[in-house]
Amino acid sequence: MFKILKYLKKTWVSVLIIILLLCVQAWADLTLPDYTSKIVNTGIQAGGIEYVAPEVIRKSQMDNLLLFTEDDEEILSNYTLISKSNLQGEEYEKIKEEYPEIENQDLYELNKLNSSQKERLDEIITKPFMAIYFIENEQTSNKIKEEITKNVPEQQKNIIQQMPLTDIIKSLPEEQLSGLKDEINKQLDQNMGTVLDQAAVQATKAEYIAIGVNTDDIQNGYILTVGFQMIGIALISMTSAVIIMLLSSRVAANLGKTLRDKVFKKVLTFTRKEFNEFSTASLITRSTNDIQQIQMLLTMLFRVVVYAPIIGIGGFLRVLAHSNNSMAWIIGLAIACVIIIVLVLFIVAMPKFKKLQDLIDKLNLVSREILTGLPVIRAFNTEKREEERFDSANKDLMKANIFVNRAMSIMMPALMFIMNGIMLLIIWVGRTQSRPRYYASWRYDGIYTIYNANSNFFLNDIYNFYNASSCFCICKTY
């Protein structure tokens, strides 16, 4: 096989272009699922909001948010304050049309940041933003106020009930405020876990609605943008595939032409002794069928043999780069299983492939002898014997073909079995790593209460923080 590849020197430019295009197609094929995920997760579920850090936020909301973080300077450095008093004429009308809330208060607008800067901003803004989102909920706010005012005189209680919860929190002593922030962050980590970013997007969406931003336009714009990107990548993949097939066919045809020319010139130099070692049928088979098989193999070589390792290695590296590495061993296991199955099948089937060519040669030999010697066969009345000879050669070839086809037909079901098994393994491992947790919270009345991770124990523990002057909420994982 490797001896044949040396005849590709004349078409090395085409071969190099094919390999480069295979890399491009592998990139496109590996990237498309990410865009599908973006449309579903970000475009549909998150309403087209890609980052938690809002593009625009009210000044009052920013002030509240800064209560729950120590990174005030870093957050504010990424925003620019826009005020009604500093805007005039067309500029003001443009801002007003986009952000109607500018009529009532100043706004902070996000500066031009790259993706890594936005991801960094998301890291420091997500928890405080979620904390504000929770305590601004009317039901939650009223319950916390009830806990705060439980032992407060009626006159002061009425005053506190009328105050916004954020104003009450601002009036807390520094020590109590610090403890509250620590408790909220702790509960967010325990309760929300890996879905914290997804939940925080709802807070961002609520902020946009409060400012008057059309969230439907955000969603539609994001889906259209990602959709057009998907179409572009799909066109790149399709174009690459067409060019690869075209170039592969031309390279294979050129190789077939070269091999036939080499074989024919070699046969012309044979001595009588060498002619006696090769039958005419064998030479015809080698010059036509065998070279055609090599030509077909080379056509598929780039699409399967070369492409499979490229997309396999690329996919594995992409998983390591963009996913949680704690389950990377599953991908390694899948690759190992696939390699074992392919190796076993090739070890079993390759000898039969070689034998297959010998049997085709034998069948052609028998056919030629019978057809050219038909008058002699009829003269000696040996038709039955020659039919048996042909039938025997035909059956041997049929059996070899059946064995090879059965062996190769096992490959796809085996690979699908491995892929589906890996999917189940990923789901099972993911379930065990993120199974529901239960928490026991020491209540101020001395009673242990068990909360499921999906319940609102988070809010209950915040209430306890306000109510317990001599006891602080303690959480344990069971």
Number of C-alpha atoms within 10 A of each C-alpha: 6 6 6 11 10 11 15 16 11 12 15 13 10 17 18 11 14 23 17 14 20 24 18 17 24 22 19 20 18 16 16 17 12 12 18 15 12 20 23 15 16 21 24 16 15 21 22 25 23 18 20 24 25 23 16 22 23 23 17 12 16 18 12 19 21 18 19 23 18 11 13 16 9 11 19 14 10 17 18 13 15 19 16 15 8 9 14 10 7 9 10 18 13 13 16 16 12 14 20 16 20 19 14 11 14 17 24 21 17 19 13 11 11 8 10 9 12 19 15 12 19 19 13 17 22 22 23 22 25 25 20 20 19 15 19 15 11 11 10 16 16 16 15 22 20 18 18 20 18 13 10 13 9 11 8 10 16 12 9 18 16 9 11 14 21 17 11 13 14 12 10 12 10 10 8 13 16 14 14 18 17 14 20 20 18 14 18 17 14 18 22 16 11 11 10 16 17 19 16 25 25 18 21 24 21 15 19 20 14 14 21 16 19 13 16 11 12 16 21 14 14 21 21 13 13 17 17 12 14 20 12 13 20 17 13 17 20 15 13 21 18 11 15 24 16 14 18 23 17 16 21 23 18 16 24 23 14 15 19 17 13 12 14 14 11 10 15 9 10 12 9 8 8 11 14 10 9 12 14 15 19 18 17 15 21 17 19 13 14 18 19 19 14 19 23 16 14 22 21 17 16 18 17 13 12 15 18 15 12 17 18 14 13 16 18 14 13 14 15 15 10 8 11 9 11 11 15 15 10 16 17 12 13 17 16 11 16 17 12 12 16 15 12 11 16 16 11 15 19 12 11 16 16 10 16 19 18 15 20 21 23 21 24 20 21 19 19 14 15 18 11 10 11 14 11 12 17 10 9 8 11 12 15 10 11 17 14 11 16 19 14 13 20 18 14 18 21 15 12 18 17 12 16 20 12 12 15 16 11 12 15 10 11 15 16 12 12 18 17 12 13 16 14 12 14 16 12 11 15 13 11 10 10 10 10 11 13 19 20 18 23 19 20 16 9 9 10 12 11 13 16 13 16 12 11 11 20 21 17 18 21 18 20 22 24 20 20 15 9 7 15 18 18 14 16 9 9 8
